Amino acid sequence: MQNLKILWLREDLRTEDNDAFINIAKNTEKFTVFYAYDELKFKFRSAQRWWLYKSLQKLEDKLSNAGISFKIFNSDPLTAIKVLAKKYTINQLYFNKHYEPKEKNTEIEIEKYLEKNQIEVKKYNGNLLQSPFDVKKKDGTPFQVFTPYWRNAEEQYIKKFNFSKKIPRFKGKKIINDNKKILEEIIKPKKKWYQKFEKYWQVGEDQAKLLLKKFINNSISNYSTNRDIPSNEGTSKLSPYLAFGEISVQYIFDECYKISKKNIGFRKYINEIGWREFAHHLLNHFPQMENGNLRKQFDNFKWVKDEKKLTKWKMGKTGYPIVDAGMRELYETGWMHNRVRMITASFLVKHLRINWIEGEKHFRDSLLDFNMPNNIAGWQWVAGCGADAAPYFRIFNPILQGEKFDSEGIYVKKWVKELNNIPKKFIHKPWELPKDIANKINFNLDRDYINPIVNHEEARQMALKAFADLKK
């Protein structure tokens, strides 16, 4: 059997700025790349299966043109490695480290197998600026507050910052990699829901680079204000590309730091990278967050179980236009504006008092940019039960939030089309529309939209009472 070096890809589906990829290409002209599709891992990540399907297609084409063998397995990664080991004499495995507790356990299991079989391991940094364990307080304990964490983490990273764009040199002739069967029959979603996404997204590392360039040239200078206006194209929309590693966070950081005039927009965007790093820092130091509250007092919180209201929230039928617009945008595009994510999440956990875990599961299944540390840390932040969390008594008023960040109703009217003719004065509270105006535009709240499923002020008072009871 021939000797073989293999490269294991996960959430690093790119050829450029990929340390494991660069190093294996330096050391040998002939190697095999593999991806292990674990169905259990994507069982509750329906939207992401579409992105993965498209991303693997793009990567397969790129590797085929470069003459590199690419195999997709329908198994866990260790099983895939064992299959390759039966066919070839593997002498080295290359991979980028993945900073999630379960992924780290998988890596340990694989390394034990490789050590037993005398196969050398070459591992590199994953899709973070630095390891979550590199940044600690002076007393050696992990940070739980974002601002001091990111101040230290960014300063530490910049001191050792030596990034240069890395592009592997491929010498092979074009070959055929045929993973069509597993892509079409196993990975591609069975539900036709994903077909909506085709209108809104182009997948792959080349598109990610174009989006970043466009954002830096046109939008980053106004990011500090535009990022809160959901009707604006004020964000980079790079989050799904980052989730699958089609672009490296080091590359984004480097390109942003090349900006000559670094205004508040630059700083706010860099801080978003910091929040991503912070979420991984938290989950790695406090792995119990994956399945429960970081602040254990919330284990006794009296959450409400109400499947009907949970379903109305998921469907965008709460009667609060900004909330419904966000949930419908999510269903249509697999993405939701970050300001609206906070509003919709707050509505679920505070107006409906439904456990944040239910919202986290729905976002996990619906978001193209789902990332476990980000999703869990974000939900616990809103619910008040995580690190550096918004206090539970800080309750987003969906009416005022809509009036402040969607004052003209542009965002609401885009996604809640039944409100298209409502005057902007009432767009975020259509139940207050005077009868004469309603008659004039032929609008009936019960017929054309929906009455609010809860009264804001009453829900707020009930949430505050539940929090007060928790502290007793």
WOQUI-V914542 format. One line per field, one symbol per residue. ss: DSSP state (H for helix, E for strand, L for the rest). psi: psi as a letter, one per 30 degrees, with the letter a starting at -180 (. if undefined). burial: + if it has 24 or more other ideal C-beta (glycine too) atoms within 12 Angstrom, else -. Layout:
ss->???
psi->???
burial->???
//
This chain:
ss->LLEEEEEEELLLLLLLLLHHHHHHHHHLLLEEEEEELLLLLLLLLHHHHHHHHHHHHHHHHHHHHLLLEEEEELLLHHHHHHHHHHHLEEEEEEEELLLLHHHHHHHHHHHHHHHHLLLEEEEELLLLLLLLLLLLLLLLLLLLLHHHHHHHHHHHHHHLLLLLLLLLLLLLLLLLLLLHHHHHHHHLLLLHHHHHHHHLLLLLHHHHHHHHHHHHHHLHHHHHHHLLLLLLLLLLLLHHHHHLLLLLHHHHHHHHHLLLLLLHHHHHHHHHHHHHHHHHHHHHHLHHHHLLLLLHHHHHLLLLLLHHHHHHHHHLLLLLHHHHHHHHHHHHHLLLLHHHHHHHHHHHHHHLLLLHHHHHHHHHHHLLLLLHHHHHHHHHHHHLLLLLLLLLLLLLLHHHHHHHHLLLLHHHHHHLHHHLLLLHHHLLLHHHLLHHHHHHLLLLHHHHLLLLLLLHHHHHHHHHHHHHHHHL
psi->kkkkkkkjkchhilelhjeeeeeeeefkfjlkklkjjjeeegehieefeeeeeeeeeeeeeeeeffgkkkkkkilleeeeeeeeffeljkfkkklkkkikeeeeeeeeeeeeeeeeghkkkjklkbhlelkfffjllfggllkgkeeeeeeeeeeeeeegjhkkkkkkjkfllklkjjgeeeeefeekkekgeffeffffkklleeeeeeeeeeeeeffefgeeefffjffliflfhfeeeeeghfkkfeeeeeeeffkejjafeeeeeefeeeeeeeeeeeeefifffegakejffffgkilkjjeeeeeeeefhhffjeeeeeeeeeeeefglkkeefeeeeeeeefeefhkkfeeeeeeeeffkfgkkeeeeeeeefeefggakhlkkefjjkjfeeeeeefhefgeeefefiffgegkkffgfgiffgkkeeeeeeghkkeeefbkkkflkeeeeeeeeeeeeeeef.
burial->---++++++++++++++++++++++--+-+++++++++--++--++++++++++++++++++++-+++++++++-+++-+++-++--+-+++++++++++++++-++--++-++----+-++++++++++++-++------+++-+--++-+++--+-----+--+-+-+------+-+--++--++++----+--+---+-+++-+++-++--++--+++-+--++++++--++++++++++++++++++++++++-+-----+++++++++++++++++++++++-++-++++--+--+-+-----++-+++-+++++++++++++++++++++++++++++++++++++++++++++++++++++++++++++++++++++++++++-+--+++++-+++-++--++++++++-++--+---++++++-+----+----+-+---++-+++-+--++--+--++--+--
//
